[in-house]
Amino acid sequence: MAYTYEVVANPATNSGYYDDKVRDVVGVEEYHDGKADKISGIEVKDEKTCVLHFKEMRPEMEFVNSGYIIGKVMPYHYLKDVPFDKLVASDKLQKDPLFYGPFKIKNMVKGESIEWVPNKYYGGKKPNLSKITIEMVDPGHAAAAMQANKYDVLLNEGPSVYSKMKKMSQYVVLGKKEQFYAYVGFKVGHFKNGVNVMDRKTPVQDRALRQAMGYALNMDQITKKFGHGLEYRANTIVPDAFGRYNDHKQKGYPLDLKKANKLLDKAGYKMQKDGYRTLPNGKPFTLRLLAPASSSSSGNRTSVEMYLQQWKKIGVRVKLKNDRLQEFNSYIEQLTNDGKGYDVWLSAWTVTSAPTASIAGTYLPNNPYNLGHFVTKENTKLVESLSSKEAFNTDYQIKQFYKWQAYMNKEAYIVPRYFEYETYVFNKKLTNVSLDPTKSQTLWEDIAFTK
């Protein structure tokens, strides 16, 4: 464990895991800056016991995958002779890595397939299968390949494939609510010198306009048409997969054109003969939407047109940036590097750890993934309260989290769109299959064909 932290914290590795959470371990920053040879806050008791000393304990540490404890361990005995600046490109990682799971890689064709065989050094029980071959398959061809019995398992199925597969009798589809939320974002600033600055001159600085655009959307209709039963309208940006951390009393933005028009009328947006409104100062305006071309309902041109049509119903003219959906890599580049020429965007996040930190924490002033760049004193105060000493009391933390969700819905810098189910397809000839968290950790050693 100590070696793993040294790899992450050593500047020569340029590790993406080196973040504020890792720096919370005593001595990590001194080691990173070359002021110490070892990390003083990591105490190795014996071969099976390691004690981490943190500068400050935080409530979200109780969540698995919160990032405060690195979840993967690197084999010191195997890698200790490799210099840190050579580690990433070394053969020991790129060609002959060690595995501590039930299977190890035998053959790999980059971007196409991986062949796994049992790992004789695995500490658990011997796997039931003699080989697992994983192949990448285009979503457009997945259903046909499964119908032809080419595969026994389909991971990360997705709504469009699910709609074609759910009636195939040779398979069973398992699903669960995903820790995921899709949203509409409004760009009100930029990221400069490590801080978000809310200074962009754009109509979407107006809360009334943001709220009206939220109420204009018919997410129940969109998810029904494009979600194939796996998507449903979100009430906040906290996935209900997190149970009571989602404030179920919040309604979010259900379709309400009357309310949307009333908000705009009251704020001074005058409707013109062409069916579009002017700004309160009388000037016409057009908003630009950034959206990716993808297989999701956010990247489907027909569904995106439904967003534009709904906004037209309240007199708000919105056009796609450059009049087209963006190639996905270009879209990500624009989002994360403060791209120009758009006011609104469609996106989604998958949440892998503590919702208080990984969702609310995203919208702090210094977070580069606060992609709308909104900054308010009230938001910062609420978010920071979620990681305070008082927040070790779960009831207090959830109460504050509810206040934050209500605040986010009211301010509408980020408008919730939908949540979804994640589904996995298994051949009915397979047994010992479960998505139960207590069993999924050993899925690949347990799974077997029925005799």
Buried (B, 14 or more C-beta within 10 A) or exposed (E): BBBBBBBBBBEEBEBEBBEEBBEBBBBBBBBBEEEEEEBEBBEEEEEEEBEBEBEEEBBBBEBEEBBBBBEEEBBEEEBEEBEBEEBBEBEBBEEEBBEEBBBBBEEEEEEEEBBBBBBEEBEEEEBBBEEBEBEEBEBEEBBEBBEEEEBBBBEEBBBBBBBBBBEBEEBEBBBBBBBBBBBBBBBBBBBEEEBBBBEBEBBBBBBBBBBBBBBBBBBEEBBBBBBBBBBBBBBBBBBBBBEEBBBEEBEBBBBBBEBBBBBBBEBBBEBEEEEBBBBBEEEEBEBBBBBBBBBBBBBBEEBBEBBBEBBBEBBBBBEBBEEEBBEEEBBBEBBEEBBEEBBBBBBBBEBEBBBBBBBBBBBBBEBBEBBBBBBBEEBBEBBBBBBBEEBBEEEBBBBBBBBBBBBBBEBBBBBBBBBBBBBBBBBEEBEEBBEEEEEEEBBBBBBBEEE
